[in-house]
Amino acid sequence: MTEDLVAKSAVVKRSVVIGGHKTSVSLEDAFWGRLKIIAASQSGTLSKLVSEIDERRENSNLSSAIRVFVLEHTGAAANHETGSVQRR
């Protein structure tokens, strides 16, 4: 593994406000970047989006819930762009 890949996958801790309270969330920088893009595409703030994810999560920690949200969102966007449908 190159140093570039290791550096890009480093976990970054950031503070966000959820329900009026400041909390820290640790995510890889790539997830923070994608989360910011999603928030901007919804004309919202990062804190608002994280609050919505927090309200909907079930039985997982917030960092994991955010990762799943980002993966599902980017997967849905990719399927929409290509016109493909996921089959289960």
Secondary structure, DSSP 8 states (H G I E B T S, - for coil): --HHHHHHT-EEEEEEEETTEEEEEEEEHHHHHHHHHHHHHTT--HHHHHHHHHHH--SS-HHHHHHHHHHHHHHHHHHHHHT-----
